[in-house]
């Protein structure tokens, strides 16, 4: 399959999976550039259709993939190719993870933490199951950024500033050109917990050392710029950052 763009990614689960693999590759590269992933025990929380897990598997990692949506997890198991012995799929219900303490060497929260009901518990669980000096990679779109609504198939404008009833009317007023349903898009929007960057930074500062942070302004398939000085903008950093990326080491 040729390289998939944003529009093509909406044709089917397979197209979406391939498009997400391109996105996930950069996240994995943030770690694999300086850290050998082969044979490392890794966790992909909220794996979705399995794009990031697929990349980790190709790096020789031992992968655990969790997901609250059973249908997505089933699709991930079908879409992911490679050494099936090195990956395990687990259906979970919430932020509490079914793993023993100090089990993983690397954990990914890739476009996930803004969707969980209790992000503080999620970070506490990551700290619990990570080995000392284990790595935690987190990436999310701040709610108060321009596209923090996650309704990219409808508009790139900040419609989440509108009343919720009007946003719902926009979502259900037309069918997006996508294999995903209107109900799915609305559920994704409603799941957003409005997590701010600064609040997240405070969550991790107790038990983790910051390795790297990136504050990204981008337009998919056109440009991507990291403006680190945005971190000094306090309350306003959320409005300016379209994608936040952080790599942390457990103390």
VOMIKOL-451375 format. One record per residue (C-alpha): residue in one letter; z, y, x; residue number from 1. Coordinates in nm, 2 decimals. Layout:
VOMIKOL-451375
+------+--------+--------+--------+-----+
: code :     pz :     py :     px : pos :
+------+--------+--------+--------+-----+
:    A :      Z :      Y :      X : NUM :
...
+------+--------+--------+--------+-----+
This chain:
VOMIKOL-451375
+------+--------+--------+--------+-----+
: code :     pz :     py :     px : pos :
+------+--------+--------+--------+-----+
:    X :   0.00 :   0.00 :   0.00 :   1 :
:    X :  -0.10 :   0.34 :   0.13 :   2 :
:    X :   0.17 :   0.61 :   0.19 :   3 :
:    X :   0.31 :   0.71 :  -0.15 :   4 :
:    X :   0.36 :   1.07 :  -0.26 :   5 :
:    X :   0.61 :   1.20 :  -0.51 :   6 :
:    X :   0.36 :   1.18 :  -0.81 :   7 :
:    X :   0.25 :   0.83 :  -0.72 :   8 :
:    X :   0.61 :   0.72 :  -0.69 :   9 :
:    X :   0.65 :   0.74 :  -1.06 :  10 :
:    X :   0.37 :   0.48 :  -1.14 :  11 :
:    X :   0.60 :   0.18 :  -1.11 :  12 :
:    X :   0.92 :   0.04 :  -0.96 :  13 :
:    X :   0.71 :  -0.09 :  -0.66 :  14 :
:    X :   0.56 :   0.26 :  -0.60 :  15 :
:    X :   0.90 :   0.42 :  -0.63 :  16 :
:    X :   1.05 :   0.17 :  -0.39 :  17 :
:    X :   0.78 :   0.24 :  -0.12 :  18 :
:    X :   0.83 :   0.61 :  -0.16 :  19 :
:    X :   1.21 :   0.59 :  -0.13 :  20 :
:    X :   1.16 :   0.38 :   0.19 :  21 :
:    X :   1.00 :   0.68 :   0.35 :  22 :
:    X :   1.29 :   0.89 :   0.25 :  23 :
:    X :   1.54 :   0.63 :   0.36 :  24 :
:    X :   1.38 :   0.58 :   0.70 :  25 :
:    X :   1.49 :   0.93 :   0.81 :  26 :
:    X :   1.85 :   0.86 :   0.70 :  27 :
:    X :   1.86 :   0.53 :   0.90 :  28 :
:    X :   1.70 :   0.71 :   1.20 :  29 :
:    X :   1.99 :   0.95 :   1.21 :  30 :
:    X :   2.20 :   0.65 :   1.32 :  31 :
:    X :   1.96 :   0.41 :   1.48 :  32 :
:    X :   1.85 :   0.68 :   1.73 :  33 :
:    X :   2.18 :   0.66 :   1.91 :  34 :
:    X :   2.34 :   0.34 :   1.77 :  35 :
:    X :   2.22 :  -0.01 :   1.77 :  36 :
:    X :   2.21 :  -0.15 :   1.41 :  37 :
:    X :   2.10 :  -0.50 :   1.50 :  38 :
:    X :   2.37 :  -0.75 :   1.38 :  39 :
:    X :   2.59 :  -0.47 :   1.26 :  40 :
:    X :   2.76 :  -0.52 :   0.92 :  41 :
:    X :   2.63 :  -0.24 :   0.70 :  42 :
:    X :   2.69 :  -0.13 :   0.34 :  43 :
:    X :   2.44 :   0.05 :   0.12 :  44 :
:    X :   2.65 :   0.19 :  -0.17 :  45 :
:    X :   2.44 :   0.25 :  -0.48 :  46 :
:    X :   2.14 :   0.08 :  -0.34 :  47 :
:    X :   1.91 :   0.15 :  -0.64 :  48 :
:    X :   1.59 :  -0.03 :  -0.60 :  49 :
:    X :   1.68 :  -0.13 :  -0.24 :  50 :
:    X :   1.47 :   0.11 :  -0.03 :  51 :
:    X :   1.75 :   0.19 :   0.23 :  52 :
:    X :   1.87 :  -0.17 :   0.23 :  53 :
:    X :   1.52 :  -0.28 :   0.31 :  54 :
:    X :   1.50 :  -0.05 :   0.62 :  55 :
:    X :   1.84 :  -0.17 :   0.74 :  56 :
:    X :   1.73 :  -0.53 :   0.70 :  57 :
:    X :   1.42 :  -0.46 :   0.91 :  58 :
:    X :   1.65 :  -0.32 :   1.19 :  59 :
:    X :   1.83 :  -0.65 :   1.20 :  60 :
:    X :   2.15 :  -0.54 :   1.03 :  61 :
:    X :   2.36 :  -0.76 :   0.81 :  62 :
:    X :   2.34 :  -0.58 :   0.48 :  63 :
:    X :   2.55 :  -0.56 :   0.17 :  64 :
:    X :   2.39 :  -0.38 :  -0.12 :  65 :
:    X :   2.60 :  -0.26 :  -0.42 :  66 :
:    X :   2.48 :  -0.11 :  -0.74 :  67 :
:    X :   2.64 :  -0.03 :  -1.09 :  68 :
:    X :   2.30 :  -0.07 :  -1.26 :  69 :
:    X :   2.24 :  -0.45 :  -1.28 :  70 :
:    X :   1.87 :  -0.41 :  -1.37 :  71 :
:    X :   1.81 :  -0.20 :  -1.05 :  72 :
:    X :   2.00 :  -0.46 :  -0.85 :  73 :
:    X :   1.78 :  -0.73 :  -0.98 :  74 :
:    X :   1.47 :  -0.53 :  -0.90 :  75 :
:    X :   1.60 :  -0.46 :  -0.55 :  76 :
:    X :   1.64 :  -0.84 :  -0.49 :  77 :
:    X :   1.27 :  -0.89 :  -0.59 :  78 :
:    X :   1.13 :  -0.59 :  -0.40 :  79 :
:    X :   1.31 :  -0.64 :  -0.07 :  80 :
:    X :   1.13 :  -0.86 :   0.18 :  81 :
:    X :   1.27 :  -1.00 :   0.51 :  82 :
:    X :   1.55 :  -1.23 :   0.61 :  83 :
:    X :   1.72 :  -1.31 :   0.28 :  84 :
:    X :   2.01 :  -1.47 :   0.47 :  85 :
:    X :   2.11 :  -1.12 :   0.61 :  86 :
:    X :   2.15 :  -0.94 :   0.28 :  87 :
:    X :   2.39 :  -0.99 :  -0.01 :  88 :
:    X :   2.37 :  -0.81 :  -0.35 :  89 :
:    X :   2.68 :  -0.72 :  -0.54 :  90 :
:    X :   2.71 :  -0.57 :  -0.89 :  91 :
:    X :   3.00 :  -0.33 :  -0.90 :  92 :
:    X :   3.16 :  -0.14 :  -1.19 :  93 :
:    X :   3.30 :   0.17 :  -1.03 :  94 :
:    X :   3.42 :   0.33 :  -0.70 :  95 :
:    X :   3.65 :   0.04 :  -0.62 :  96 :
:    X :   3.47 :  -0.18 :  -0.38 :  97 :
:    X :   3.52 :  -0.56 :  -0.35 :  98 :
:    X :   3.56 :  -0.58 :   0.02 :  99 :
:    X :   3.86 :  -0.64 :   0.26 : 100 :
:    X :   3.99 :  -0.37 :   0.48 : 101 :
:    X :   3.81 :  -0.28 :   0.80 : 102 :
:    X :   3.51 :  -0.49 :   0.72 : 103 :
:    X :   3.20 :  -0.27 :   0.78 : 104 :
:    X :   3.07 :  -0.10 :   1.09 : 105 :
:    X :   2.83 :   0.14 :   0.91 : 106 :
:    X :   2.83 :   0.27 :   0.55 : 107 :
:    X :   2.56 :   0.47 :   0.37 : 108 :
:    X :   2.61 :   0.69 :   0.07 : 109 :
:    X :   2.25 :   0.79 :   0.03 : 110 :
:    X :   2.19 :   1.02 :  -0.28 : 111 :
:    X :   2.49 :   0.86 :  -0.45 : 112 :
:    X :   2.81 :   1.05 :  -0.41 : 113 :
:    X :   2.70 :   1.33 :  -0.65 : 114 :
:    X :   2.68 :   1.06 :  -0.93 : 115 :
:    X :   3.01 :   0.89 :  -0.90 : 116 :
:    X :   3.29 :   0.99 :  -1.14 : 117 :
:    X :   3.56 :   1.00 :  -0.87 : 118 :
:    X :   3.41 :   1.10 :  -0.53 : 119 :
:    X :   3.75 :   1.13 :  -0.37 : 120 :
:    X :   3.82 :   0.76 :  -0.45 : 121 :
:    X :   3.48 :   0.67 :  -0.31 : 122 :
:    X :   3.56 :   0.83 :   0.02 : 123 :
:    X :   3.90 :   0.67 :   0.03 : 124 :
:    X :   3.74 :   0.33 :  -0.03 : 125 :
:    X :   3.49 :   0.40 :   0.25 : 126 :
:    X :   3.77 :   0.48 :   0.49 : 127 :
:    X :   3.95 :   0.16 :   0.38 : 128 :
:    X :   3.67 :  -0.08 :   0.44 : 129 :
:    X :   3.53 :   0.08 :   0.76 : 130 :
:    X :   3.64 :  -0.05 :   1.10 : 131 :
:    X :   3.79 :   0.20 :   1.34 : 132 :
:    X :   3.52 :   0.42 :   1.48 : 133 :
:    X :   3.28 :   0.30 :   1.21 : 134 :
:    X :   3.01 :   0.53 :   1.09 : 135 :
:    X :   2.97 :   0.69 :   0.75 : 136 :
:    X :   2.64 :   0.85 :   0.65 : 137 :
:    X :   2.63 :   1.07 :   0.34 : 138 :
:    X :   2.34 :   1.26 :   0.19 : 139 :
:    X :   2.33 :   1.44 :  -0.14 : 140 :
:    X :   2.17 :   1.73 :  -0.33 : 141 :
:    X :   2.44 :   1.99 :  -0.42 : 142 :
:    X :   2.46 :   2.05 :  -0.79 : 143 :
:    X :   2.44 :   2.43 :  -0.75 : 144 :
:    X :   2.12 :   2.42 :  -0.54 : 145 :
:    X :   1.79 :   2.51 :  -0.70 : 146 :
:    X :   1.70 :   2.15 :  -0.78 : 147 :
:    X :   2.06 :   2.02 :  -0.82 : 148 :
:    X :   1.98 :   1.91 :  -1.17 : 149 :
:    X :   1.78 :   1.61 :  -1.04 : 150 :
:    X :   1.52 :   1.66 :  -1.31 : 151 :
:    X :   1.23 :   1.71 :  -1.06 : 152 :
:    X :   0.98 :   1.55 :  -1.30 : 153 :
:    X :   1.03 :   1.83 :  -1.55 : 154 :
:    X :   1.07 :   2.14 :  -1.33 : 155 :
:    X :   1.17 :   2.27 :  -0.98 : 156 :
:    X :   1.35 :   2.56 :  -1.15 : 157 :
:    X :   1.73 :   2.58 :  -1.18 : 158 :
:    X :   1.75 :   2.48 :  -1.55 : 159 :
:    X :   2.10 :   2.35 :  -1.50 : 160 :
:    X :   2.21 :   2.71 :  -1.55 : 161 :
:    X :   2.10 :   2.68 :  -1.91 : 162 :
:    X :   2.33 :   2.54 :  -2.19 : 163 :
:    X :   2.35 :   2.16 :  -2.18 : 164 :
:    X :   2.20 :   2.13 :  -2.53 : 165 :
:    X :   1.89 :   2.32 :  -2.42 : 166 :
:    X :   1.86 :   2.10 :  -2.11 : 167 :
:    X :   1.87 :   1.80 :  -2.33 : 168 :
:    X :   1.60 :   1.94 :  -2.55 : 169 :
:    X :   1.38 :   2.00 :  -2.25 : 170 :
:    X :   1.42 :   1.64 :  -2.13 : 171 :
:    X :   1.35 :   1.49 :  -2.47 : 172 :
:    X :   1.07 :   1.73 :  -2.57 : 173 :
:    X :   0.81 :   1.55 :  -2.36 : 174 :
:    X :   0.77 :   1.22 :  -2.18 : 175 :
:    X :   0.75 :   1.27 :  -1.80 : 176 :
:    X :   0.46 :   1.09 :  -1.63 : 177 :
:    X :   0.69 :   0.82 :  -1.50 : 178 :
:    X :   0.79 :   0.46 :  -1.55 : 179 :
:    X :   1.14 :   0.60 :  -1.60 : 180 :
:    X :   1.24 :   0.68 :  -1.96 : 181 :
:    X :   1.37 :   1.01 :  -2.10 : 182 :
:    X :   1.70 :   0.84 :  -2.16 : 183 :
:    X :   1.72 :   0.75 :  -1.79 : 184 :
:    X :   1.66 :   1.10 :  -1.68 : 185 :
:    X :   1.93 :   1.23 :  -1.92 : 186 :
:    X :   2.18 :   0.97 :  -1.80 : 187 :
:    X :   2.11 :   1.08 :  -1.44 : 188 :
:    X :   2.17 :   1.44 :  -1.52 : 189 :
:    X :   2.49 :   1.36 :  -1.72 : 190 :
:    X :   2.62 :   1.15 :  -1.43 : 191 :
:    X :   2.63 :   1.45 :  -1.19 : 192 :
:    X :   2.98 :   1.54 :  -1.09 : 193 :
:    X :   2.90 :   1.89 :  -0.96 : 194 :
:    X :   3.04 :   1.81 :  -0.62 : 195 :
:    X :   3.04 :   2.10 :  -0.38 : 196 :
:    X :   2.97 :   2.07 :  -0.01 : 197 :
:    X :   3.30 :   2.23 :   0.09 : 198 :
:    X :   3.50 :   2.00 :  -0.13 : 199 :
:    X :   3.32 :   1.70 :   0.02 : 200 :
:    X :   3.39 :   1.83 :   0.37 : 201 :
:    X :   3.76 :   1.85 :   0.29 : 202 :
:    X :   3.75 :   1.49 :   0.16 : 203 :
:    X :   3.63 :   1.35 :   0.49 : 204 :
:    X :   3.82 :   1.58 :   0.74 : 205 :
:    X :   4.15 :   1.38 :   0.72 : 206 :
:    X :   4.02 :   1.04 :   0.83 : 207 :
:    X :   3.68 :   1.12 :   0.99 : 208 :
:    X :   3.54 :   1.31 :   1.28 : 209 :
:    X :   3.22 :   1.50 :   1.22 : 210 :
:    X :   2.93 :   1.37 :   1.43 : 211 :
:    X :   2.66 :   1.58 :   1.28 : 212 :
:    X :   2.57 :   1.79 :   0.97 : 213 :
:    X :   2.24 :   1.92 :   0.84 : 214 :
:    X :   2.18 :   2.18 :   0.57 : 215 :
:    X :   1.83 :   2.13 :   0.46 : 216 :
:    X :   1.59 :   2.36 :   0.28 : 217 :
:    X :   1.27 :   2.17 :   0.19 : 218 :
:    X :   0.97 :   2.12 :  -0.04 : 219 :
:    X :   0.88 :   1.75 :  -0.05 : 220 :
:    X :   0.57 :   1.66 :   0.15 : 221 :
:    X :   0.53 :   2.02 :   0.27 : 222 :
:    X :   0.82 :   2.13 :   0.49 : 223 :
:    X :   1.18 :   2.06 :   0.58 : 224 :
:    X :   1.41 :   2.29 :   0.77 : 225 :
:    X :   1.76 :   2.24 :   0.89 : 226 :
:    X :   1.96 :   2.57 :   0.89 : 227 :
:    X :   2.30 :   2.49 :   1.03 : 228 :
:    X :   2.43 :   2.84 :   1.00 : 229 :
:    X :   2.44 :   2.79 :   0.62 : 230 :
:    X :   2.77 :   2.61 :   0.68 : 231 :
:    X :   2.93 :   2.95 :   0.74 : 232 :
:    X :   2.82 :   3.09 :   0.40 : 233 :
:    X :   3.13 :   2.95 :   0.22 : 234 :
:    X :   3.09 :   2.93 :  -0.15 : 235 :
:    X :   2.72 :   3.02 :  -0.13 : 236 :
:    X :   2.62 :   2.72 :   0.10 : 237 :
:    X :   2.56 :   2.51 :  -0.22 : 238 :
:    X :   2.31 :   2.75 :  -0.35 : 239 :
:    X :   2.11 :   2.76 :  -0.03 : 240 :
:    X :   2.12 :   2.39 :   0.06 : 241 :
:    X :   1.87 :   2.16 :  -0.11 : 242 :
:    X :   1.99 :   1.85 :   0.07 : 243 :
:    X :   2.32 :   1.80 :   0.26 : 244 :
:    X :   2.34 :   1.53 :   0.53 : 245 :
:    X :   2.65 :   1.43 :   0.72 : 246 :
:    X :   2.73 :   1.17 :   0.98 : 247 :
:    X :   3.10 :   1.09 :   1.04 : 248 :
:    X :   3.30 :   0.86 :   1.25 : 249 :
:    X :   3.63 :   0.70 :   1.13 : 250 :
:    X :   3.93 :   0.80 :   1.34 : 251 :
+------+--------+--------+--------+-----+
